[in-house]
């Protein structure tokens, strides 16, 4: 991940990774590892849309607060989606100098499609952000059964 330089008045687009998967698949574990890894040297804004009992590891957070933004020990920003993703992204962009990219962790019950569409169908978001990747985490013990389910 890195900010993509553009020619023109828009400056750099902020890369966004969507982290998705079923409940219990390991999304939060992966996110905690990314945030705790001292080797990449990057700071992330994290938008966590989580309904589960386990959130970002308490050891990673420098404080617990009801504020939208929580500073994480490695300098990342954490915010919970309490409404519109678009509004959250627009507010976060005002703090663009504080982070290198955004990770959106979806709830295990969510369809990531609407989150992804935000980066293509909105009038402002594609001018500020680029969808860098969508990572789907799967539990190796459960994935074969999940793939056989009919929708």
Backbone bond lengths (Angstrom), bond angles and torsions (degrees), N, CA, C in turn:
res aa  C-N    CA-C-N  psi(-1)  N-CA   C-N-CA  omega(-1)  CA-C   N-CA-C  phi
1 X - - - 1.441 - - 1.513 109.46 -
2 X 1.277 117.76 143.07 1.444 123.63 174.82 1.509 107.57 -171.67
3 X 1.326 115.74 153.84 1.454 118.26 -179.11 1.518 109.70 -68.37
4 X 1.313 115.41 131.91 1.463 122.36 -178.67 1.523 108.51 -87.97
5 X 1.319 116.83 118.93 1.453 120.21 179.59 1.531 109.31 -77.38
6 X 1.293 116.12 136.87 1.457 122.01 178.45 1.517 109.24 -117.55
7 X 1.295 116.02 151.99 1.457 120.39 172.12 1.513 107.64 -86.68
8 X 1.303 116.80 119.19 1.451 119.35 178.88 1.512 111.74 132.10
9 X 1.345 116.27 -172.00 1.454 121.73 -171.78 1.531 114.39 -75.66
10 X 1.336 117.98 -8.56 1.455 118.97 -175.09 1.519 114.22 -79.13
11 X 1.328 117.71 -18.56 1.457 119.87 -178.25 1.512 110.68 71.76
12 X 1.328 116.97 -140.49 1.461 121.77 -176.14 1.526 110.99 -96.45
13 X 1.326 115.21 138.18 1.459 120.24 173.07 1.521 108.12 -86.19
14 X 1.325 116.62 137.52 1.464 122.02 -179.55 1.522 108.43 -84.60
15 X 1.348 117.65 126.74 1.462 119.80 178.45 1.524 111.60 -74.61
16 X 1.327 115.27 140.33 1.463 121.97 -179.85 1.525 108.76 -126.05
17 X 1.325 115.58 132.21 1.450 121.99 174.26 1.521 107.99 -113.32
18 X 1.325 116.93 130.82 1.460 122.11 175.31 1.526 106.75 -100.21
19 X 1.318 115.94 124.66 1.459 123.05 179.83 1.522 107.44 -107.72
20 X 1.324 116.39 117.32 1.452 120.65 -173.59 1.525 110.54 -136.04
21 X 1.312 116.92 167.92 1.463 123.12 179.23 1.518 109.61 154.93
22 X 1.331 115.86 167.28 1.459 120.80 -179.69 1.525 111.13 -65.56
23 X 1.317 116.07 162.84 1.457 121.57 173.70 1.521 109.58 -55.30
24 X 1.310 116.86 134.12 1.452 121.36 177.33 1.510 115.56 77.99
25 X 1.320 117.60 9.74 1.467 120.14 -176.66 1.531 113.27 -81.35
26 X 1.310 117.98 -17.18 1.460 120.85 178.80 1.516 114.79 112.90
27 X 1.341 117.58 15.87 1.468 120.57 -179.74 1.520 111.40 -59.54
28 X 1.316 116.19 -49.65 1.460 120.28 -177.08 1.522 111.03 -67.97
29 X 1.319 117.29 -34.47 1.466 120.66 176.32 1.523 109.97 -61.95
30 X 1.330 116.74 -46.76 1.462 120.69 178.15 1.529 110.58 -62.14
31 X 1.314 117.06 -45.36 1.458 121.07 179.90 1.527 110.79 -59.78
32 X 1.325 117.09 -45.19 1.467 120.49 178.25 1.524 111.25 -59.99
33 X 1.309 117.14 -40.19 1.477 120.41 178.95 1.522 110.83 -64.64
34 X 1.331 116.51 -42.43 1.466 120.12 178.63 1.521 109.84 -61.42
35 X 1.336 116.66 -46.00 1.461 120.40 -176.90 1.526 112.58 -68.48
36 X 1.318 117.48 -30.20 1.467 121.25 -178.11 1.525 113.25 -89.36
37 X 1.326 118.44 -11.23 1.458 121.53 -176.46 1.531 110.40 -72.10
38 X 1.320 117.89 117.08 1.469 120.60 -179.20 1.529 113.66 -80.23
39 X 1.330 117.85 -6.36 1.463 121.11 -171.56 1.523 114.99 -82.78
40 X 1.326 118.91 -29.36 1.468 118.88 -175.03 1.520 113.04 -80.50
41 X 1.313 118.56 -23.30 1.457 121.45 176.97 1.515 115.19 67.31
42 X 1.325 117.04 18.13 1.462 120.35 -177.68 1.518 110.85 -105.20
43 X 1.324 115.35 153.48 1.459 122.30 174.14 1.516 107.42 -112.60
44 X 1.330 116.27 135.07 1.457 121.16 -178.18 1.512 110.94 -121.01
45 X 1.314 115.20 145.69 1.454 120.94 164.32 1.526 103.91 -91.32
46 X 1.321 116.59 130.81 1.456 121.18 -178.12 1.518 108.04 -113.46
47 X 1.316 115.46 124.56 1.461 121.07 173.29 1.513 104.89 -107.04
48 X 1.314 115.09 113.04 1.456 120.57 -175.61 1.519 109.08 -108.43
49 X 1.306 114.94 118.25 1.458 121.37 178.04 1.517 106.21 -112.85
50 X 1.318 115.92 72.42 1.461 120.72 -169.13 1.522 111.06 -117.02
51 X 1.331 115.46 130.46 1.457 121.15 176.40 1.513 111.92 -101.96
52 X 1.321 117.45 -10.03 1.456 121.40 -176.77 1.512 112.60 -73.15
53 X 1.325 115.06 171.14 1.456 121.17 -177.72 1.524 112.01 -76.76
54 X 1.325 117.73 -22.88 1.458 120.76 -176.63 1.512 108.62 -104.83
55 X 1.322 116.19 119.64 1.452 120.60 177.41 1.507 109.33 -106.02
56 X 1.316 116.17 -157.81 1.457 119.78 177.35 1.522 107.72 -61.58
57 X 1.308 115.41 137.48 1.453 123.61 -175.86 1.527 111.17 -50.55
58 X 1.318 116.49 129.45 1.466 121.43 -179.13 1.518 111.75 -58.61
59 X 1.324 118.11 -29.09 1.460 120.84 -179.64 1.520 111.32 -68.91
60 X 1.328 117.56 -18.47 1.456 121.11 -178.72 1.525 110.37 -86.85
61 X 1.312 116.90 -28.35 1.453 120.80 -176.61 1.521 110.99 -84.61
62 X 1.308 116.05 138.71 1.453 119.58 178.90 1.523 111.43 -84.49
63 X 1.316 116.81 -20.00 1.454 120.29 178.09 1.521 109.29 -161.26
64 X 1.325 115.19 159.23 1.461 120.30 174.26 1.521 106.84 -109.20
65 X 1.289 116.09 133.90 1.454 119.72 -176.64 1.514 109.73 -154.70
66 X 1.287 117.04 161.60 1.456 121.99 177.43 1.526 111.14 -89.47
67 X 1.329 117.39 -2.13 1.447 121.35 178.53 1.516 110.05 -63.72
68 X 1.310 116.07 159.77 1.460 119.74 178.34 1.522 111.06 -67.35
69 X 1.320 117.73 -37.80 1.458 121.43 -176.44 1.520 109.89 -108.63
70 X 1.324 115.40 132.88 1.451 121.67 177.39 1.513 106.70 -124.45
71 X 1.303 117.55 127.96 1.457 119.86 177.35 1.522 108.74 -75.45
72 X 1.308 116.47 134.50 1.445 122.56 179.00 1.528 107.20 -100.79
73 X 1.319 117.18 150.58 1.453 121.87 -173.76 1.516 113.02 -50.56
74 X 1.327 118.31 -39.48 1.460 119.26 -178.36 1.526 112.42 -84.31
75 X 1.326 117.74 12.41 1.451 121.29 176.47 1.508 114.44 93.94
76 X 1.330 116.79 0.12 1.461 119.98 179.07 1.524 109.97 -73.69
77 X 1.305 115.65 165.54 1.456 122.40 177.18 1.513 107.36 -114.34
78 X 1.309 117.58 134.55 1.458 120.54 179.62 1.516 108.16 -120.84
79 X 1.308 116.65 132.61 1.453 118.55 174.49 1.522 109.08 -142.64
80 X 1.304 115.61 144.49 1.453 121.49 177.68 1.514 108.94 -91.80
81 X 1.319 115.66 141.63 1.458 119.57 176.16 1.525 106.68 -74.80
82 X 1.320 116.04 113.13 1.456 120.84 179.01 1.516 108.70 -117.50
83 X 1.256 116.58 37.47 1.451 119.62 -176.62 1.507 109.26 157.53
84 X 1.273 115.30 -132.90 1.446 122.33 -172.62 1.525 112.24 -80.50
85 X 1.327 117.14 126.11 1.457 122.14 177.59 1.524 110.49 -59.05
86 X 1.297 116.00 -41.47 1.464 120.75 -179.30 1.524 111.00 -58.15
87 X 1.321 116.36 -47.28 1.466 120.56 -179.95 1.528 110.50 -62.73
88 X 1.327 117.36 -39.78 1.463 121.02 178.53 1.523 110.99 -63.12
89 X 1.334 116.77 -43.04 1.460 120.68 179.86 1.530 111.50 -65.36
90 X 1.313 117.11 -39.91 1.460 120.23 178.67 1.523 111.05 -65.73
91 X 1.338 117.68 -40.23 1.470 121.11 176.90 1.530 110.74 -65.98
92 X 1.324 117.09 -42.47 1.463 120.67 -179.59 1.523 111.82 -62.90
93 X 1.316 116.83 -33.80 1.460 119.78 -177.09 1.527 111.52 -62.01
94 X 1.316 117.70 -24.39 1.464 121.06 177.17 1.527 111.13 -67.20
95 X 1.342 116.76 -17.57 1.471 121.88 -179.91 1.530 111.03 -110.22
96 X 1.306 116.52 25.24 1.461 123.41 -172.34 1.526 113.77 -54.05
97 X 1.299 117.93 -31.85 1.469 120.53 -177.57 1.526 112.62 -72.64
98 X 1.330 117.28 -9.20 1.460 121.12 -177.16 1.524 113.94 -91.76
99 X 1.335 118.32 -7.05 1.459 119.80 -177.67 1.521 111.44 -149.62
100 X 1.345 114.40 162.97 1.462 121.40 -177.23 1.525 113.14 -100.82
101 X 1.318 117.75 -19.55 1.454 121.83 -178.33 1.515 110.31 -169.87
102 X 1.318 115.98 173.10 1.463 122.13 -179.33 1.518 108.65 -122.02
103 X 1.327 115.49 139.06 1.459 121.78 170.89 1.522 106.61 -117.41
104 X 1.325 116.59 125.24 1.465 121.73 176.32 1.519 106.98 -107.18
105 X 1.329 116.43 116.33 1.460 120.96 176.16 1.524 107.75 -97.73
106 X 1.338 116.02 115.27 1.460 119.45 -179.96 1.524 109.75 -84.48
107 X 1.301 116.32 157.19 1.451 120.36 173.81 1.520 108.57 -68.18
108 X 1.323 116.23 151.27 1.461 120.98 -179.92 1.516 113.64 -64.78
109 X 1.319 117.33 -10.38 1.460 121.70 179.83 1.520 112.35 -98.46
110 X 1.330 116.81 -6.14 1.460 120.88 -171.99 1.525 112.40 -90.70
111 X 1.309 115.41 147.34 1.455 123.01 169.03 1.532 105.51 -85.16
112 X 1.329 118.82 120.53 1.467 119.45 -177.59 1.529 113.59 -72.13
113 X 1.333 117.67 -8.00 1.461 121.19 -178.46 1.518 114.55 -53.00
114 X 1.326 119.09 -52.06 1.468 119.42 179.80 1.528 113.45 -61.87
115 X 1.329 117.67 -33.00 1.464 120.53 176.92 1.524 109.12 -64.81
116 X 1.317 117.10 -47.14 1.464 122.36 -179.99 1.528 110.49 -62.50
117 X 1.322 117.68 -41.67 1.471 120.93 -179.04 1.521 112.28 -59.43
118 X 1.320 116.97 -29.76 1.459 121.10 179.98 1.525 110.99 -54.87
119 X 1.337 117.53 -32.90 1.453 121.77 -175.52 1.525 113.46 -84.52
120 X 1.326 116.73 -3.73 1.462 120.29 -179.37 1.521 113.29 -122.87
121 X 1.322 117.83 -31.09 1.457 120.94 -172.42 1.519 114.30 -100.72
122 X 1.307 117.42 -14.26 1.459 121.29 -178.31 1.531 109.71 -79.01
123 X 1.319 117.15 155.93 1.459 119.74 -179.61 1.533 112.86 -83.54
124 X 1.339 119.46 -26.40 1.467 121.37 -176.66 1.524 113.85 -106.92
125 X 1.311 117.90 -38.56 1.466 122.01 -172.58 1.539 112.56 -57.35
126 X 1.348 120.52 -45.34 1.481 119.56 179.81 1.532 114.02 -64.18
127 X 1.311 117.61 -15.67 1.462 120.94 177.40 1.525 111.70 -84.97
128 X 1.331 116.53 -14.20 1.458 121.70 -177.59 1.529 113.07 -112.45
129 X 1.333 115.83 -30.98 1.460 121.78 -173.25 1.517 110.49 -130.68
130 X 1.346 115.19 156.15 1.462 119.76 170.52 1.522 107.67 -128.67
131 X 1.309 115.88 138.47 1.454 120.97 176.62 1.523 107.21 -74.18
132 X 1.315 115.83 110.09 1.459 121.92 -176.94 1.523 110.70 -81.11
133 X 1.337 116.61 -44.37 1.464 120.19 -179.14 1.518 110.82 -166.34
134 X 1.324 113.98 159.55 1.460 122.15 170.41 1.521 105.31 -120.99
135 X 1.317 116.15 117.74 1.465 121.58 -179.24 1.522 108.02 -107.64
136 X 1.311 115.68 123.19 1.459 121.39 177.41 1.522 108.13 -106.32
137 X 1.325 115.64 120.61 1.462 121.71 179.26 1.520 107.49 -94.96
138 X 1.327 116.04 134.19 1.462 121.00 -178.89 1.525 109.99 -128.57
139 X 1.314 116.05 140.88 1.458 122.72 173.84 1.521 107.21 -81.57
140 X 1.330 116.84 116.75 1.468 121.32 -175.68 1.527 112.22 -59.05
141 X 1.325 117.49 -28.27 1.470 120.62 179.51 1.519 112.54 -76.35
142 X 1.318 117.92 -20.70 1.464 121.82 -173.66 1.530 114.33 -112.82
143 X 1.316 119.09 -16.79 1.466 121.25 -168.55 1.530 113.06 -62.71
144 X 1.334 118.52 -39.92 1.469 119.91 -177.72 1.538 110.45 -62.15
145 X 1.316 117.24 -42.60 1.459 121.26 176.93 1.511 112.30 -64.51
146 X 1.335 116.94 -40.09 1.467 121.26 179.30 1.536 111.26 -65.46
147 X 1.317 116.51 -38.59 1.470 119.61 -179.48 1.523 111.78 -67.91
148 X 1.330 117.16 -27.00 1.465 121.36 -179.82 1.524 112.72 -79.62
149 X 1.364 116.40 -15.59 1.466 119.41 -179.22 1.518 110.27 -66.14
150 X 1.340 115.20 138.71 1.459 119.95 176.35 1.515 108.56 -90.69
151 X 1.295 114.95 141.21 1.467 120.83 179.06 1.498 109.26 -106.48
